[in-house]
Amino acid sequence: MKEVVDKSLDSELWHACAGGMVQMPPVNSKVFYFPQGHAEHTLTSVDFGTLPRIPPLILCRVASVKFLADPETDEVYAKLGMIPVGKNEHGFDDDGVLGSSRSESNEKPTSFAKTLTQSDANNGGGFSVPRYCAETIFPRLDYTADPPVRIAKDVHGETWKFRHIYRGTPRRHLLTTGWSTFVNQKKLVAGDSIVFLRAENGDLCVGVRRAKKGGGIGANESSSVWNSGCAGGFSAFLEDENKLMHRSFGNGNLRDRGRVRPESVVEASWQPMVSLLRWFIIHVLAHRSSV
């Protein structure tokens, strides 16, 4: 994933694209940071042995949450800024510990997701809009326009125009002209999902969920070296758990899914040891946690 200037997404659009199972910790809540789990996102070797004693988990307070999207794939992810909690702050008397509370409202945004069929994803074809989506998510269509046009904004703020027709027996809603351009530019295939969201201001937004690929992380793809001296008996548990995961998932094709640089894991793990006031950043592939 390319390093780009962070441009935060609308929270509702981000959550609609991420899926209903995703729950982000609110700012000022307490969470545990797992260096080993972070390292597994690199899908390469991260040697913690060169660092001082690093605990297996670090209690932190969430300082910031940015909702972002990959500029090439439109896949959403989040960037969390966290500050290690001092010894005098280790109480668990707030509701924001371990993500037990939510920063966002319990009200779900008005959105609709459809898995693309082969016909939807065909170059030169159109998109069959489910009736519920057309009547409850899409703004009211001006049938007097020639032709009727549907306008939607993607996660990057780019505007897309689709011709919207309502015809056939039985009558159905279709997006035609403009749809193939969208499919080609977004590199959509059958099995991917398209997400439509009705924003608070009435605008129509469109996002993408990529189809899940592969079965997991292969044994040779993620072999971070954990400093056993820094974690005590917990390192044995991690080692056994990793072996179990390797046996269960086998060799998946997620090699290209590594999103985190190995050095960023070491940097994140190291900073808490230097000063409790230092910040460190991790990337969370939220859409992956929903499948």
MARBAKOL-705050 format. One record per residue (C-alpha): x negated, y, z negated. Coordinates in steps of 0.02 Angstrom, whole numbers, padded with zeros to 5 digits, always signed. Layout:
<recs>
XYZ ...
</recs>
This chain:
<recs>
+00000+00000+00000 -00072+00168+00049 -00114+00298-00081 -00001+00447-00044 +00055+00603-00130 +00188+00552-00254 +00359+00608-00197 +00491+00557-00321 +00653+00481-00260 +00826+00516-00323 +00852+00400-00470 +01019+00334-00407 +00951+00293-00235 +00798+00210-00311 +00904+00100-00425 +01022+00056-00283 +00874-00005-00179 +00791-00092-00326 +00946-00194-00369 +01061-00213-00518 +00941-00324-00617 +00809-00189-00630 +00801-00092-00793 +00670+00042-00818 +00615+00097-00991 +00665+00277-01032 +00539+00412-01069 +00482+00412-01251 +00530+00229-01274 +00402+00103-01335 +00343-00039-01225 +00206-00168-01228 +00071-00161-01096 -00004-00330-01047 -00175-00311-00964 -00173-00491-00904 -00001-00470-00825 -00060-00310-00741 -00212-00400-00673 -00103-00533-00592 -00033-00400-00475 -00205-00383-00394 -00203-00564-00331 -00393-00556-00349 -00516-00585-00489 -00523-00455-00627 -00662-00486-00752 -00617-00420-00924 -00775-00495-00997 -00875-00336-00963 -00763-00235-01079 -00754-00227-01269 -00622-00322-01363 -00456-00292-01277 -00297-00349-01364 -00179-00459-01263 -00043-00329-01277 -00046-00143-01317 +00100-00047-01390 +00128+00112-01289 +00250+00254-01275 +00319+00293-01102 +00266+00470-01058 +00334+00481-00881 +00427+00380-00750 +00414+00418-00565 +00528+00332-00440 +00434+00305-00276 +00444+00214-00110 +00312+00139+00003 +00291+00253+00156 +00275+00106+00274 +00400-00022+00210 +00523+00087+00110 +00505-00038-00033 +00535+00050-00198 +00419+00044-00347 +00391+00147-00503 +00240+00230-00579 +00240+00236-00768 +00130+00349-00872 +00099+00274-01044 +00008+00330-01200 -00056+00200-01324 +00033+00215-01490 -00072+00260-01641 -00076+00153-01797 +00038+00273-01889 +00169+00259-01752 +00191+00070-01751 +00363+00074-01827 +00504-00009-01731 +00643+00100-01799 +00696+00178-01633 +00812+00108-01502 +00683+00127-01365 +00570-00018-01412 +00541-00153-01282 +00661-00074-01160 +00814-00100-01271 +00888+00065-01214 +00910+00141-01043 +00864+00312-00979 +00996+00306-00846 +01183+00310-00871 +01278+00147-00885 +01382+00208-00738 +01323+00122-00580 +01303+00231-00426 +01423+00204-00283 +01321+00092-00170 +01338-00060-00058 +01210-00185+00004 +01225-00303+00151 +01104-00439+00205 +01068-00416+00389 +01127-00552+00506 +01033-00600+00663 +01156-00494+00761 +01128-00343+00648 +00939-00356+00667 +00937-00388+00855 +00851-00255+00959 +00984-00168+01062 +01126-00226+00952 +01234-00138+00824 +01272-00150+00640 +01437-00223+00582 +01494-00118+00435 +01598-00213+00306 +01767-00132+00283 +01740-00099+00098 +01579-00006+00135 +01657+00096+00275 +01807+00147+00171 +01730+00174-00001 +01546+00216+00025 +01543+00308+00191 +01610+00487+00193 +01772+00510+00289 +01737+00496+00475 +01788+00635+00593 +01874+00537+00730 +01901+00696+00831 +01714+00710+00863 +01651+00645+01030 +01570+00531+00986 +01600+00508+00799 +01429+00516+00714 +01371+00447+00548 +01224+00538+00467 +01118+00457+00331 +00956+00501+00241 +00825+00369+00201 +00716+00360+00045 +00592+00482+00120 +00723+00612+00161 +00721+00578+00348 +00890+00598+00433 +00961+00461+00544 +01110+00476+00660 +01218+00329+00710 +01368+00323+00823 +01513+00253+00722 +01650+00163+00818 +01806+00077+00756 +01876-00045+00881 +01909-00226+00926 +02040-00354+00879 +02046-00357+00734 +01976-00181+00722 +01807-00164+00640 +01678-00032+00602 +01515-00032+00700 +01359+00075+00703 +01293+00074+00881 +01187+00210+00961 +01041+00250+00847 +01047+00086+00753 +00916-00002+00861 +00795+00142+00836 +00819+00126+00648 +00792-00063+00653 +00634-00048+00757 +00556+00092+00656 +00594+00008+00490 +00540-00161+00559 +00697-00245+00495 +00729-00430+00519 +00872-00547+00481 +00875-00579+00294 +00824-00403+00246 +00959-00301+00161 +01023-00128+00202 +01083-00020+00057 +01204+00125+00074 +01229+00249-00067 +01354+00389-00085 +01258+00529-00172 +01338+00646-00298 +01341+00785-00168 +01433+00672-00046 +01285+00637+00067 +01259+00461+00133 +01090+00383+00092 +01015+00224+00163 +00881+00110+00091 +00802-00058+00125 +00770-00217+00025 +00648-00333+00107 +00685-00518+00112 +00590-00619-00018 +00446-00713+00059 +00343-00854-00012 +00362-00956-00169 +00236-00879-00286 +00054-00848-00320 -00067-00986-00273 -00195-01052-00395 -00339-00977-00298 -00257-00810-00267 -00253-00742-00444 -00395-00793-00559 -00424-00645-00674 -00559-00683-00801 -00492-00648-00975 -00615-00613-01114 -00567-00746-01239 -00653-00651-01378 -00537-00505-01356 -00374-00600-01369 -00407-00735-01495 -00292-00886-01485 -00176-00794-01367 -00298-00821-01223 -00268-01009-01231 -00082-00979-01213 -00113-00869-01060 -00226-01001-00982 -00097-01138-01007 +00041-01026-00939 -00061-00985-00784 -00091-01170-00750 +00095-01204-00767 +00135-01064-00645 +00009-01129-00519 +00083-01305-00527 +00261-01240-00515 +00240-01120-00370 +00100-01195-00268 +00021-01093-00130 +00141-00956-00082 +00113-00827+00053 +00110-00678-00064 -00073-00642-00029 -00024-00481+00060 +00083-00428-00087 -00063-00374-00199 -00021-00195-00242 -00145-00151-00377 -00332-00120-00361 -00433-00229-00481 -00530-00078-00543 -00368+00009-00591 -00329-00134-00710 -00498-00118-00793 -00475+00070-00803 -00303+00053-00881 -00366-00075-01005 -00521+00024-01048 -00444+00194-01081 -00348+00144-01238 -00513+00090-01314 -00590+00261-01282 -00454+00375-01347 -00273+00356-01394 -00239+00520-01305 -00299+00461-01136 -00167+00420-01005 -00164+00270-00893 -00051+00223-00750 +00017+00058-00690 +00123+00014-00540 +00279-00090-00564 +00358-00176-00413 +00532-00161-00480 +00617-00237-00328 +00519-00397-00359 +00591-00414-00533 +00766-00419-00460 +00738-00582-00364 
</recs>
